[in-house]
Amino acid sequence: MPKLKTKSGAKKRFRLTARGKVRAQQAGKRHGMIKRTKKFIRNARGTTILSDQDARIVKKFLPYG
């Protein structure tokens, strides 16, 4: 069997946790901060765990974790 290739974009954006969940950066912080509330900016720090539906898609792009 040939080896499966990992999607280059996915390996730069996502990481798997020890339990196999997908961790990603919070969305909505690239630009336009002046119109966002302080609460939104505060809550969008760090990383988040993707929902099961989204994680299923990303795991196809990362065949070997």
mmCIF file as Biopython writes it, N, C-alpha, C and O atoms, coordinates in Angstrom:
data_model
#
loop_
_atom_site.group_PDB
_atom_site.id
_atom_site.type_symbol
_atom_site.label_atom_id
_atom_site.label_alt_id
_atom_site.label_comp_id
_atom_site.label_asym_id
_atom_site.label_entity_id
_atom_site.label_seq_id
_atom_site.pdbx_PDB_ins_code
_atom_site.Cartn_x
_atom_site.Cartn_y
_atom_site.Cartn_z
_atom_site.occupancy
_atom_site.B_iso_or_equiv
_atom_site.auth_seq_id
_atom_site.auth_asym_id
_atom_site.pdbx_PDB_model_num
ATOM 1   N N  . MET A ? 1  ? 0.841   -1.201 0.000  1.0 0.0 1  A 1 
ATOM 2   C CA . MET A ? 1  ? 0.000   0.000  0.000  1.0 0.0 1  A 1 
ATOM 3   C C  . MET A ? 1  ? 0.877   1.253  0.000  1.0 0.0 1  A 1 
ATOM 4   O O  . MET A ? 1  ? 1.859   1.326  0.740  1.0 0.0 1  A 1 
ATOM 5   N N  . PRO A ? 2  ? 0.526   2.233  -0.825 1.0 0.0 2  A 1 
ATOM 6   C CA . PRO A ? 2  ? 1.288   3.486  -0.785 1.0 0.0 2  A 1 
ATOM 7   C C  . PRO A ? 2  ? 0.935   4.300  0.450  1.0 0.0 2  A 1 
ATOM 8   O O  . PRO A ? 2  ? -0.131  4.133  1.043  1.0 0.0 2  A 1 
ATOM 9   N N  . LYS A ? 3  ? 1.834   5.167  0.815  1.0 0.0 3  A 1 
ATOM 10  C CA . LYS A ? 3  ? 1.570   6.052  1.951  1.0 0.0 3  A 1 
ATOM 11  C C  . LYS A ? 3  ? 0.565   7.126  1.555  1.0 0.0 3  A 1 
ATOM 12  O O  . LYS A ? 3  ? 0.513   7.544  0.399  1.0 0.0 3  A 1 
ATOM 13  N N  . LEU A ? 4  ? -0.230  7.568  2.525  1.0 0.0 4  A 1 
ATOM 14  C CA . LEU A ? 4  ? -1.193  8.642  2.275  1.0 0.0 4  A 1 
ATOM 15  C C  . LEU A ? 4  ? -0.526  9.979  2.523  1.0 0.0 4  A 1 
ATOM 16  O O  . LEU A ? 4  ? 0.272   10.122 3.449  1.0 0.0 4  A 1 
ATOM 17  N N  . LYS A ? 5  ? -0.852  10.950 1.704  1.0 0.0 5  A 1 
ATOM 18  C CA . LYS A ? 5  ? -0.274  12.283 1.889  1.0 0.0 5  A 1 
ATOM 19  C C  . LYS A ? 5  ? -1.147  13.106 2.829  1.0 0.0 5  A 1 
ATOM 20  O O  . LYS A ? 5  ? -2.375  13.018 2.811  1.0 0.0 5  A 1 
ATOM 21  N N  . THR A ? 6  ? -0.474  13.909 3.651  1.0 0.0 6  A 1 
ATOM 22  C CA . THR A ? 6  ? -1.160  14.851 4.530  1.0 0.0 6  A 1 
ATOM 23  C C  . THR A ? 6  ? -1.372  16.155 3.777  1.0 0.0 6  A 1 
ATOM 24  O O  . THR A ? 6  ? -0.490  16.607 3.047  1.0 0.0 6  A 1 
ATOM 25  N N  . LYS A ? 7  ? -2.552  16.764 3.958  1.0 0.0 7  A 1 
ATOM 26  C CA . LYS A ? 7  ? -2.804  18.071 3.342  1.0 0.0 7  A 1 
ATOM 27  C C  . LYS A ? 7  ? -1.918  19.109 4.022  1.0 0.0 7  A 1 
ATOM 28  O O  . LYS A ? 7  ? -1.935  19.242 5.245  1.0 0.0 7  A 1 
ATOM 29  N N  . SER A ? 8  ? -1.150  19.838 3.230  1.0 0.0 8  A 1 
ATOM 30  C CA . SER A ? 8  ? -0.197  20.797 3.783  1.0 0.0 8  A 1 
ATOM 31  C C  . SER A ? 8  ? -0.882  21.908 4.567  1.0 0.0 8  A 1 
ATOM 32  O O  . SER A ? 8  ? -0.382  22.339 5.606  1.0 0.0 8  A 1 
ATOM 33  N N  . GLY A ? 9  ? -2.022  22.371 4.072  1.0 0.0 9  A 1 
ATOM 34  C CA . GLY A ? 9  ? -2.738  23.433 4.772  1.0 0.0 9  A 1 
ATOM 35  C C  . GLY A ? 9  ? -3.248  22.979 6.122  1.0 0.0 9  A 1 
ATOM 36  O O  . GLY A ? 9  ? -3.266  23.756 7.076  1.0 0.0 9  A 1 
ATOM 37  N N  . ALA A ? 10 ? -3.665  21.721 6.209  1.0 0.0 10 A 1 
ATOM 38  C CA . ALA A ? 10 ? -4.218  21.203 7.462  1.0 0.0 10 A 1 
ATOM 39  C C  . ALA A ? 10 ? -3.145  21.021 8.517  1.0 0.0 10 A 1 
ATOM 40  O O  . ALA A ? 10 ? -3.386  21.281 9.695  1.0 0.0 10 A 1 
ATOM 41  N N  . LYS A ? 11 ? -1.959  20.576 8.112  1.0 0.0 11 A 1 
ATOM 42  C CA . LYS A ? 11 ? -0.928  20.342 9.124  1.0 0.0 11 A 1 
ATOM 43  C C  . LYS A ? 11 ? -0.410  21.651 9.716  1.0 0.0 11 A 1 
ATOM 44  O O  . LYS A ? 11 ? 0.152   21.653 10.811 1.0 0.0 11 A 1 
ATOM 45  N N  . LYS A ? 12 ? -0.594  22.763 9.003  1.0 0.0 12 A 1 
ATOM 46  C CA . LYS A ? 12 ? -0.192  24.060 9.543  1.0 0.0 12 A 1 
ATOM 47  C C  . LYS A ? 12 ? -1.248  24.654 10.467 1.0 0.0 12 A 1 
ATOM 48  O O  . LYS A ? 12 ? -0.933  25.504 11.300 1.0 0.0 12 A 1 
ATOM 49  N N  . ARG A ? 13 ? -2.498  24.215 10.329 1.0 0.0 13 A 1 
ATOM 50  C CA . ARG A ? 13 ? -3.600  24.860 11.045 1.0 0.0 13 A 1 
ATOM 51  C C  . ARG A ? 13 ? -4.177  24.058 12.193 1.0 0.0 13 A 1 
ATOM 52  O O  . ARG A ? 13 ? -4.779  24.635 13.099 1.0 0.0 13 A 1 
ATOM 53  N N  . PHE A ? 14 ? -4.011  22.736 12.184 1.0 0.0 14 A 1 
ATOM 54  C CA . PHE A ? 14 ? -4.669  21.888 13.172 1.0 0.0 14 A 1 
ATOM 55  C C  . PHE A ? 14 ? -3.669  20.970 13.855 1.0 0.0 14 A 1 
ATOM 56  O O  . PHE A ? 14 ? -2.652  20.587 13.276 1.0 0.0 14 A 1 
ATOM 57  N N  . ARG A ? 15 ? -3.989  20.619 15.124 1.0 0.0 15 A 1 
ATOM 58  C CA . ARG A ? 15 ? -3.210  19.623 15.857 1.0 0.0 15 A 1 
ATOM 59  C C  . ARG A ? 15 ? -4.183  18.694 16.553 1.0 0.0 15 A 1 
ATOM 60  O O  . ARG A ? 15 ? -5.282  19.097 16.933 1.0 0.0 15 A 1 
ATOM 61  N N  . LEU A ? 16 ? -3.768  17.443 16.715 1.0 0.0 16 A 1 
ATOM 62  C CA . LEU A ? 16 ? -4.604  16.495 17.425 1.0 0.0 16 A 1 
ATOM 63  C C  . LEU A ? 16 ? -4.184  16.435 18.886 1.0 0.0 16 A 1 
ATOM 64  O O  . LEU A ? 16 ? -2.994  16.476 19.198 1.0 0.0 16 A 1 
ATOM 65  N N  . THR A ? 17 ? -5.162  16.337 19.780 1.0 0.0 17 A 1 
ATOM 66  C CA . THR A ? 17 ? -4.874  16.182 21.198 1.0 0.0 17 A 1 
ATOM 67  C C  . THR A ? 17 ? -4.565  14.717 21.476 1.0 0.0 17 A 1 
ATOM 68  O O  . THR A ? 17 ? -4.665  13.873 20.585 1.0 0.0 17 A 1 
ATOM 69  N N  . ALA A ? 18 ? -4.189  14.423 22.713 1.0 0.0 18 A 1 
ATOM 70  C CA . ALA A ? 18 ? -3.851  13.054 23.082 1.0 0.0 18 A 1 
ATOM 71  C C  . ALA A ? 18 ? -5.053  12.121 22.944 1.0 0.0 18 A 1 
ATOM 72  O O  . ALA A ? 18 ? -4.886  10.930 22.682 1.0 0.0 18 A 1 
ATOM 73  N N  . ARG A ? 19 ? -6.250  12.649 23.117 1.0 0.0 19 A 1 
ATOM 74  C CA . ARG A ? 19 ? -7.461  11.826 22.999 1.0 0.0 19 A 1 
ATOM 75  C C  . ARG A ? 19 ? -8.034  11.826 21.595 1.0 0.0 19 A 1 
ATOM 76  O O  . ARG A ? 19 ? -9.098  11.254 21.357 1.0 0.0 19 A 1 
ATOM 77  N N  . GLY A ? 20 ? -7.330  12.469 20.654 1.0 0.0 20 A 1 
ATOM 78  C CA . GLY A ? 20 ? -7.756  12.413 19.261 1.0 0.0 20 A 1 
ATOM 79  C C  . GLY A ? 20 ? -8.700  13.515 18.837 1.0 0.0 20 A 1 
ATOM 80  O O  . GLY A ? 20 ? -9.239  13.468 17.731 1.0 0.0 20 A 1 
ATOM 81  N N  . LYS A ? 21 ? -8.916  14.510 19.689 1.0 0.0 21 A 1 
ATOM 82  C CA . LYS A ? 21 ? -9.751  15.630 19.278 1.0 0.0 21 A 1 
ATOM 83  C C  . LYS A ? 21 ? -8.895  16.614 18.478 1.0 0.0 21 A 1 
ATOM 84  O O  . LYS A ? 21 ? -7.667  16.588 18.560 1.0 0.0 21 A 1 
ATOM 85  N N  . VAL A ? 22 ? -9.547  17.474 17.712 1.0 0.0 22 A 1 
ATOM 86  C CA . VAL A ? 22 ? -8.834  18.401 16.839 1.0 0.0 22 A 1 
ATOM 87  C C  . VAL A ? 22 ? -8.816  19.782 17.475 1.0 0.0 22 A 1 
ATOM 88  O O  . VAL A ? 22 ? -9.862  20.337 17.811 1.0 0.0 22 A 1 
ATOM 89  N N  . ARG A ? 23 ? -7.624  20.325 17.635 1.0 0.0 23 A 1 
ATOM 90  C CA . ARG A ? 23 ? -7.449  21.655 18.210 1.0 0.0 23 A 1 
ATOM 91  C C  . ARG A ? 23 ? -7.123  22.637 17.096 1.0 0.0 23 A 1 
ATOM 92  O O  . ARG A ? 23 ? -6.328  22.335 16.207 1.0 0.0 23 A 1 
ATOM 93  N N  . ALA A ? 24 ? -7.745  23.827 17.146 1.0 0.0 24 A 1 
ATOM 94  C CA . ALA A ? 24 ? -7.543  24.833 16.111 1.0 0.0 24 A 1 
ATOM 95  C C  . ALA A ? 24 ? -7.526  26.214 16.736 1.0 0.0 24 A 1 
ATOM 96  O O  . ALA A ? 24 ? -7.983  26.407 17.863 1.0 0.0 24 A 1 
ATOM 97  N N  . GLN A ? 25 ? -6.992  27.175 15.989 1.0 0.0 25 A 1 
ATOM 98  C CA . GLN A ? 25 ? -7.005  28.555 16.438 1.0 0.0 25 A 1 
ATOM 99  C C  . GLN A ? 25 ? -8.427  29.095 16.418 1.0 0.0 25 A 1 
ATOM 100 O O  . GLN A ? 25 ? -9.259  28.638 15.634 1.0 0.0 25 A 1 
ATOM 101 N N  . GLN A ? 26 ? -8.705  30.064 17.277 1.0 0.0 26 A 1 
ATOM 102 C CA . GLN A ? 26 ? -10.016 30.703 17.286 1.0 0.0 26 A 1 
ATOM 103 C C  . GLN A ? 26 ? -10.184 31.520 16.007 1.0 0.0 26 A 1 
ATOM 104 O O  . GLN A ? 26 ? -9.230  32.116 15.507 1.0 0.0 26 A 1 
ATOM 105 N N  . ALA A ? 27 ? -11.388 31.537 15.497 1.0 0.0 27 A 1 
ATOM 106 C CA . ALA A ? 27 ? -11.675 32.261 14.264 1.0 0.0 27 A 1 
ATOM 107 C C  . ALA A ? 27 ? -12.026 33.713 14.569 1.0 0.0 27 A 1 
ATOM 108 O O  . ALA A ? 27 ? -12.436 34.045 15.681 1.0 0.0 27 A 1 
ATOM 109 N N  . GLY A ? 28 ? -11.860 34.575 13.561 1.0 0.0 28 A 1 
ATOM 110 C CA . GLY A ? 28 ? -12.344 35.942 13.644 1.0 0.0 28 A 1 
ATOM 111 C C  . GLY A ? 28 ? -11.394 36.948 14.245 1.0 0.0 28 A 1 
ATOM 112 O O  . GLY A ? 28 ? -11.838 37.992 14.724 1.0 0.0 28 A 1 
ATOM 113 N N  . LYS A ? 29 ? -10.081 36.672 14.240 1.0 0.0 29 A 1 
ATOM 114 C CA . LYS A ? 29 ? -9.147  37.609 14.860 1.0 0.0 29 A 1 
ATOM 115 C C  . LYS A ? 29 ? -8.075  38.122 13.908 1.0 0.0 29 A 1 
ATOM 116 O O  . LYS A ? 29 ? -7.047  38.632 14.353 1.0 0.0 29 A 1 
ATOM 117 N N  . ARG A ? 30 ? -8.301  37.995 12.610 1.0 0.0 30 A 1 
ATOM 118 C CA . ARG A ? 30 ? -7.290  38.440 11.650 1.0 0.0 30 A 1 
ATOM 119 C C  . ARG A ? 30 ? -7.322  39.951 11.443 1.0 0.0 30 A 1 
ATOM 120 O O  . ARG A ? 30 ? -6.275  40.595 11.391 1.0 0.0 30 A 1 
ATOM 121 N N  . HIS A ? 31 ? -8.495  40.502 11.327 1.0 0.0 31 A 1 
ATOM 122 C CA . HIS A ? 31 ? -8.607  41.942 11.080 1.0 0.0 31 A 1 
ATOM 123 C C  . HIS A ? 31 ? -9.977  42.384 11.553 1.0 0.0 31 A 1 
ATOM 124 O O  . HIS A ? 31 ? -10.812 41.556 11.916 1.0 0.0 31 A 1 
ATOM 125 N N  . GLY A ? 32 ? -10.213 43.704 11.549 1.0 0.0 32 A 1 
ATOM 126 C CA . GLY A ? 32 ? -11.514 44.235 11.947 1.0 0.0 32 A 1 
ATOM 127 C C  . GLY A ? 32 ? -11.752 44.208 13.440 1.0 0.0 32 A 1 
ATOM 128 O O  . GLY A ? 32 ? -12.897 44.091 13.879 1.0 0.0 32 A 1 
ATOM 129 N N  . MET A ? 33 ? -10.683 44.315 14.240 1.0 0.0 33 A 1 
ATOM 130 C CA . MET A ? 33 ? -10.834 44.247 15.691 1.0 0.0 33 A 1 
ATOM 131 C C  . MET A ? 33 ? -11.597 45.453 16.246 1.0 0.0 33 A 1 
ATOM 132 O O  . MET A ? 33 ? -12.190 45.378 17.323 1.0 0.0 33 A 1 
ATOM 133 N N  . ILE A ? 34 ? -11.577 46.552 15.510 1.0 0.0 34 A 1 
ATOM 134 C CA . ILE A ? 34 ? -12.198 47.778 16.037 1.0 0.0 34 A 1 
ATOM 135 C C  . ILE A ? 34 ? -13.713 47.622 16.144 1.0 0.0 34 A 1 
ATOM 136 O O  . ILE A ? 34 ? -14.346 48.257 16.988 1.0 0.0 34 A 1 
ATOM 137 N N  . LYS A ? 35 ? -14.289 46.787 15.297 1.0 0.0 35 A 1 
ATOM 138 C CA . LYS A ? 35 ? -15.738 46.606 15.343 1.0 0.0 35 A 1 
ATOM 139 C C  . LYS A ? 35 ? -16.161 45.464 16.264 1.0 0.0 35 A 1 
ATOM 140 O O  . LYS A ? 35 ? -17.353 45.299 16.525 1.0 0.0 35 A 1 
ATOM 141 N N  . ARG A ? 36 ? -15.216 44.680 16.758 1.0 0.0 36 A 1 
ATOM 142 C CA . ARG A ? 36 ? -15.538 43.571 17.641 1.0 0.0 36 A 1 
ATOM 143 C C  . ARG A ? 36 ? -15.610 44.061 19.082 1.0 0.0 36 A 1 
ATOM 144 O O  . ARG A ? 36 ? -14.938 45.021 19.458 1.0 0.0 36 A 1 
ATOM 145 N N  . THR A ? 37 ? -16.429 43.394 19.878 1.0 0.0 37 A 1 
ATOM 146 C CA . THR A ? 37 ? -16.532 43.776 21.284 1.0 0.0 37 A 1 
ATOM 147 C C  . THR A ? 37 ? -15.304 43.274 22.032 1.0 0.0 37 A 1 
ATOM 148 O O  . THR A ? 37 ? -14.633 42.336 21.603 1.0 0.0 37 A 1 
ATOM 149 N N  . LYS A ? 38 ? -15.025 43.926 23.166 1.0 0.0 38 A 1 
ATOM 150 C CA . LYS A ? 38 ? -13.889 43.495 23.987 1.0 0.0 38 A 1 
ATOM 151 C C  . LYS A ? 38 ? -14.092 42.062 24.467 1.0 0.0 38 A 1 
ATOM 152 O O  . LYS A ? 38 ? -13.138 41.290 24.562 1.0 0.0 38 A 1 
ATOM 153 N N  . LYS A ? 39 ? -15.335 41.715 24.767 1.0 0.0 39 A 1 
ATOM 154 C CA . LYS A ? 39 ? -15.636 40.360 25.227 1.0 0.0 39 A 1 
ATOM 155 C C  . LYS A ? 39 ? -15.322 39.323 24.150 1.0 0.0 39 A 1 
ATOM 156 O O  . LYS A ? 39 ? -14.783 38.259 24.452 1.0 0.0 39 A 1 
ATOM 157 N N  . PHE A ? 40 ? -15.660 39.630 22.888 1.0 0.0 40 A 1 
ATOM 158 C CA . PHE A ? 40 ? -15.382 38.705 21.794 1.0 0.0 40 A 1 
ATOM 159 C C  . PHE A ? 40 ? -13.879 38.487 21.650 1.0 0.0 40 A 1 
ATOM 160 O O  . PHE A ? 40 ? -13.420 37.353 21.510 1.0 0.0 40 A 1 
ATOM 161 N N  . ILE A ? 41 ? -13.112 39.589 21.686 1.0 0.0 41 A 1 
ATOM 162 C CA . ILE A ? 41 ? -11.662 39.494 21.513 1.0 0.0 41 A 1 
ATOM 163 C C  . ILE A ? 41 ? -11.046 38.686 22.647 1.0 0.0 41 A 1 
ATOM 164 O O  . ILE A ? 41 ? -10.144 37.880 22.419 1.0 0.0 41 A 1 
ATOM 165 N N  . ARG A ? 42 ? -11.526 38.898 23.858 1.0 0.0 42 A 1 
ATOM 166 C CA . ARG A ? 42 ? -11.015 38.181 25.019 1.0 0.0 42 A 1 
ATOM 167 C C  . ARG A ? 42 ? -11.309 36.684 24.910 1.0 0.0 42 A 1 
ATOM 168 O O  . ARG A ? 42 ? -10.447 35.849 25.184 1.0 0.0 42 A 1 
ATOM 169 N N  . ASN A ? 43 ? -12.530 36.362 24.509 1.0 0.0 43 A 1 
ATOM 170 C CA . ASN A ? 43 ? -12.923 34.960 24.431 1.0 0.0 43 A 1 
ATOM 171 C C  . ASN A ? 43 ? -12.292 34.225 23.256 1.0 0.0 43 A 1 
ATOM 172 O O  . ASN A ? 43 ? -12.275 32.995 23.233 1.0 0.0 43 A 1 
ATOM 173 N N  . ALA A ? 44 ? -11.773 34.966 22.282 1.0 0.0 44 A 1 
ATOM 174 C CA . ALA A ? 44 ? -11.187 34.340 21.100 1.0 0.0 44 A 1 
ATOM 175 C C  . ALA A ? 44 ? -9.684  34.150 21.226 1.0 0.0 44 A 1 
ATOM 176 O O  . ALA A ? 44 ? -9.014  33.907 20.222 1.0 0.0 44 A 1 
ATOM 177 N N  . ARG A ? 45 ? -9.140  34.253 22.425 1.0 0.0 45 A 1 
ATOM 178 C CA . ARG A ? 45 ? -7.710  33.989 22.623 1.0 0.0 45 A 1 
ATOM 179 C C  . ARG A ? 45 ? -7.444  32.493 22.588 1.0 0.0 45 A 1 
ATOM 180 O O  . ARG A ? 45 ? -8.324  31.677 22.862 1.0 0.0 45 A 1 
ATOM 181 N N  . GLY A ? 46 ? -6.206  32.154 22.244 1.0 0.0 46 A 1 
ATOM 182 C CA . GLY A ? 46 ? -5.795  30.767 22.356 1.0 0.0 46 A 1 
ATOM 183 C C  . GLY A ? 46 ? -6.424  29.876 21.305 1.0 0.0 46 A 1 
ATOM 184 O O  . GLY A ? 46 ? -6.661  30.297 20.173 1.0 0.0 46 A 1 
ATOM 185 N N  . THR A ? 47 ? -6.694  28.627 21.697 1.0 0.0 47 A 1 
ATOM 186 C CA . THR A ? 47 ? -7.201  27.636 20.765 1.0 0.0 47 A 1 
ATOM 187 C C  . THR A ? 47 ? -8.545  27.102 21.247 1.0 0.0 47 A 1 
ATOM 188 O O  . THR A ? 47 ? -8.975  27.376 22.368 1.0 0.0 47 A 1 
ATOM 189 N N  . THR A ? 48 ? -9.193  26.342 20.385 1.0 0.0 48 A 1 
ATOM 190 C CA . THR A ? 48 ? -10.473 25.734 20.715 1.0 0.0 48 A 1 
ATOM 191 C C  . THR A ? 48 ? -10.509 24.319 20.158 1.0 0.0 48 A 1 
ATOM 192 O O  . THR A ? 48 ? -9.732  23.973 19.269 1.0 0.0 48 A 1 
ATOM 193 N N  . ILE A ? 49 ? -11.406 23.512 20.680 1.0 0.0 49 A 1 
ATOM 194 C CA . ILE A ? 49 ? -11.614 22.161 20.181 1.0 0.0 49 A 1 
ATOM 195 C C  . ILE A ? 49 ? -12.745 22.203 19.151 1.0 0.0 49 A 1 
ATOM 196 O O  . ILE A ? 49 ? -13.816 22.749 19.414 1.0 0.0 49 A 1 
ATOM 197 N N  . LEU A ? 50 ? -12.492 21.622 17.977 1.0 0.0 50 A 1 
ATOM 198 C CA . LEU A ? 50 ? -13.505 21.633 16.926 1.0 0.0 50 A 1 
ATOM 199 C C  . LEU A ? 50 ? -14.664 20.711 17.281 1.0 0.0 50 A 1 
ATOM 200 O O  . LEU A ? 50 ? -14.508 19.756 18.043 1.0 0.0 50 A 1 
ATOM 201 N N  . SER A ? 51 ? -15.827 21.013 16.717 1.0 0.0 51 A 1 
ATOM 202 C CA . SER A ? 51 ? -16.992 20.152 16.904 1.0 0.0 51 A 1 
ATOM 203 C C  . SER A ? 51 ? -16.744 18.822 16.198 1.0 0.0 51 A 1 
ATOM 204 O O  . SER A ? 51 ? -15.860 18.712 15.348 1.0 0.0 51 A 1 
ATOM 205 N N  . ASP A ? 52 ? -17.530 17.824 16.558 1.0 0.0 52 A 1 
ATOM 206 C CA . ASP A ? 52 ? -17.346 16.490 15.985 1.0 0.0 52 A 1 
ATOM 207 C C  . ASP A ? 52 ? -17.532 16.485 14.471 1.0 0.0 52 A 1 
ATOM 208 O O  . ASP A ? 52 ? -16.823 15.776 13.758 1.0 0.0 52 A 1 
ATOM 209 N N  . GLN A ? 53 ? -18.488 17.281 13.981 1.0 0.0 53 A 1 
ATOM 210 C CA . GLN A ? 53 ? -18.736 17.318 12.538 1.0 0.0 53 A 1 
ATOM 211 C C  . GLN A ? 53 ? -17.544 17.893 11.792 1.0 0.0 53 A 1 
ATOM 212 O O  . GLN A ? 53 ? -17.148 17.365 10.753 1.0 0.0 53 A 1 
ATOM 213 N N  . ASP A ? 54 ? -16.959 18.988 12.321 1.0 0.0 54 A 1 
ATOM 214 C CA . ASP A ? 54 ? -15.805 19.593 11.671 1.0 0.0 54 A 1 
ATOM 215 C C  . ASP A ? 54 ? -14.564 18.730 11.834 1.0 0.0 54 A 1 
ATOM 216 O O  . ASP A ? 54 ? -13.743 18.631 10.922 1.0 0.0 54 A 1 
ATOM 217 N N  . ALA A ? 55 ? -14.430 18.106 12.996 1.0 0.0 55 A 1 
ATOM 218 C CA . ALA A ? 55 ? -13.249 17.279 13.258 1.0 0.0 55 A 1 
ATOM 219 C C  . ALA A ? 55 ? -13.198 16.088 12.315 1.0 0.0 55 A 1 
ATOM 220 O O  . ALA A ? 55 ? -12.114 15.660 11.919 1.0 0.0 55 A 1 
ATOM 221 N N  . ARG A ? 56 ? -14.355 15.548 11.951 1.0 0.0 56 A 1 
ATOM 222 C CA . ARG A ? 56 ? -14.393 14.411 11.041 1.0 0.0 56 A 1 
ATOM 223 C C  . ARG A ? 56 ? -13.803 14.782 9.687  1.0 0.0 56 A 1 
ATOM 224 O O  . ARG A ? 56 ? -13.117 13.971 9.066  1.0 0.0 56 A 1 
ATOM 225 N N  . ILE A ? 57 ? -14.065 16.000 9.226  1.0 0.0 57 A 1 
ATOM 226 C CA . ILE A ? 57 ? -13.527 16.456 7.939  1.0 0.0 57 A 1 
ATOM 227 C C  . ILE A ? 57 ? -12.018 16.636 8.032  1.0 0.0 57 A 1 
ATOM 228 O O  . ILE A ? 57 ? -11.281 16.212 7.142  1.0 0.0 57 A 1 
ATOM 229 N N  . VAL A ? 58 ? -11.556 17.275 9.125  1.0 0.0 58 A 1 
ATOM 230 C CA . VAL A ? 58 ? -10.130 17.574 9.264  1.0 0.0 58 A 1 
ATOM 231 C C  . VAL A ? 58 ? -9.324  16.294 9.420  1.0 0.0 58 A 1 
ATOM 232 O O  . VAL A ? 58 ? -8.195  16.219 8.934  1.0 0.0 58 A 1 
ATOM 233 N N  . LYS A ? 59 ? -9.872  15.295 10.080 1.0 0.0 59 A 1 
ATOM 234 C CA . LYS A ? 59 ? -9.122  14.047 10.285 1.0 0.0 59 A 1 
ATOM 235 C C  . LYS A ? 59 ? -8.849  13.318 8.987  1.0 0.0 59 A 1 
ATOM 236 O O  . LYS A ? 59 ? -7.892  12.547 8.906  1.0 0.0 59 A 1 
ATOM 237 N N  . LYS A ? 60 ? -9.671  13.543 7.962  1.0 0.0 60 A 1 
ATOM 238 C CA . LYS A ? 60 ? -9.388  12.951 6.651  1.0 0.0 60 A 1 
ATOM 239 C C  . LYS A ? 60 ? -8.131  13.568 6.050  1.0 0.0 60 A 1 
ATOM 240 O O  . LYS A ? 60 ? -7.405  12.910 5.305  1.0 0.0 60 A 1 
ATOM 241 N N  . PHE A ? 61 ? -7.878  14.830 6.377  1.0 0.0 61 A 1 
ATOM 242 C CA . PHE A ? 61 ? -6.709  15.517 5.839  1.0 0.0 61 A 1 
ATOM 243 C C  . PHE A ? 61 ? -5.435  15.162 6.602  1.0 0.0 61 A 1 
ATOM 244 O O  . PHE A ? 61 ? -4.335  15.393 6.099  1.0 0.0 61 A 1 
ATOM 245 N N  . LEU A ? 62 ? -5.563  14.604 7.805  1.0 0.0 62 A 1 
ATOM 246 C CA . LEU A ? 62 ? -4.418  14.240 8.647  1.0 0.0 62 A 1 
ATOM 247 C C  . LEU A ? 62 ? -4.456  12.734 8.894  1.0 0.0 62 A 1 
ATOM 248 O O  . LEU A ? 62 ? -4.794  12.308 9.998  1.0 0.0 62 A 1 
ATOM 249 N N  . PRO A ? 63 ? -4.116  11.918 7.893  1.0 0.0 63 A 1 
ATOM 250 C CA . PRO A ? 63 ? -4.334  10.478 8.032  1.0 0.0 63 A 1 
ATOM 251 C C  . PRO A ? 63 ? -3.486  9.822  9.117  1.0 0.0 63 A 1 
ATOM 252 O O  . PRO A ? 63 ? -3.881  8.783  9.645  1.0 0.0 63 A 1 
ATOM 253 N N  . TYR A ? 64 ? -2.348  10.386 9.462  1.0 0.0 64 A 1 
ATOM 254 C CA . TYR A ? 64 ? -1.487  9.756  10.460 1.0 0.0 64 A 1 
ATOM 255 C C  . TYR A ? 64 ? -1.424  10.542 11.766 1.0 0.0 64 A 1 
ATOM 256 O O  . TYR A ? 64 ? -0.550  10.294 12.597 1.0 0.0 64 A 1 
ATOM 257 N N  . GLY A ? 65 ? -2.325  11.468 11.949 1.0 0.0 65 A 1 
ATOM 258 C CA . GLY A ? 65 ? -2.358  12.244 13.189 1.0 0.0 65 A 1 
ATOM 259 C C  . GLY A ? 65 ? -1.265  13.242 13.254 1.0 0.0 65 A 1 
ATOM 260 O O  . GLY A ? 65 ? -1.156  13.975 14.237 1.0 0.0 65 A 1 
#
